[in-house]
Amino acid sequence: MKKLLVAFTLLTCTFGQAQNEIKFDIFDGLILKSIDVSFEHFLNNESSIGVSALFNLDDDASFSYNEKTMFTPYFRHHFPSNTNWNFFGEVFLGINSGDEKVSNDGVDIYENYTDAALGVSVGSKYVSPKGFVIDIYGGLGRNLFDSLSPSIVPRVGVSIGYRL
């Protein structure tokens, strides 16, 4: 956790002079007992890069993420409009880890996995004149390497934040 906080701080300081956003996913926090924070850096008014970190705090829920952690760098192309709502498309690489139940001679054991999912998502973003931001997005990715990991990785959320 300390390493992630240090990396997040360095990333924020590196892009300190440009237009940036810091967001918290309220959908994951309230509904799924997960923490999902994001940092987005705008390259110009039509494209941005960002990183999102998800930590699943709920092990026993029937409706929850399969992943324990997911680190998601992404690239977004924004379609600017004359309103405060803009649409975007996103390509992401979700580096995820968790554990999967495996039956071995009638005994259930949990084995850890780490995998990378390549995916796409679409969404809409509201930006107020004072810098308040709302992101609504949804998409899917496919894990590429580990046979224990789930084949499909969701990327959904409703994030609120602030544009610096």
Residue, then its C-alpha position, 0 to 999 in steps of 0.5 A: m500500500k505504501k508503494l502504491l501511495v508513493a507511486f501515485t504521489l510521484l505521478t501526481c507531482t510529475f504532471g503537476q503543471a498540466q490538466n489532471e483529475i483525481k477521482f474516487d469510484i463511488f459505485d465500487g465503494l458503496i455497492l461492492k465494498s471496494i476502493d477504486v481511485s483514479f488519476e487522469h492526465f490530459l495530453n490535449n483536449e481530445s486524449s488523456i492517459g490515466v491509471s486506476a487502482l482497485f482493492n476488493l475488500d469483500d471476500d464473501a459476497s455473492f456479487s463482487y469482483n473476482e479480483k482482489t486487486m487490479f491496477t489499470p493503466y488506460f488511454r482515453h479518446h474524448f469527443p468534445s461537445n458544446t455541453n459539460w457532458n462529453f463522451f469517451g472511448e477507452v483502451f485499458l490493460g488491467i493487471n489483476s490478481g486474486d485467488e480461484k477455488v480449485s478442486n483436488d481429489g475432492v478437496d477445495i483449495y484456493e490458488n493465487y493468480t496474476d494476469a493481464a486483461l486487455g479491454v475497451s470501455v465507453g463512457s461519459k464525463y461531466v465537468s463543471p465550470k469549477g472543476f467537479v467531475i463525474d465519470i460514468y463508464g462500462g466495458l470488458g476485458r479478456n485475461l490473456f495468460d493465466s488459466l486460473s484467472p477468470s476469462i472476462v474482467p469487468r470495468v464499470g464505475v461511477s466516479i466523482g472527483y476534481r479537475l486540478 
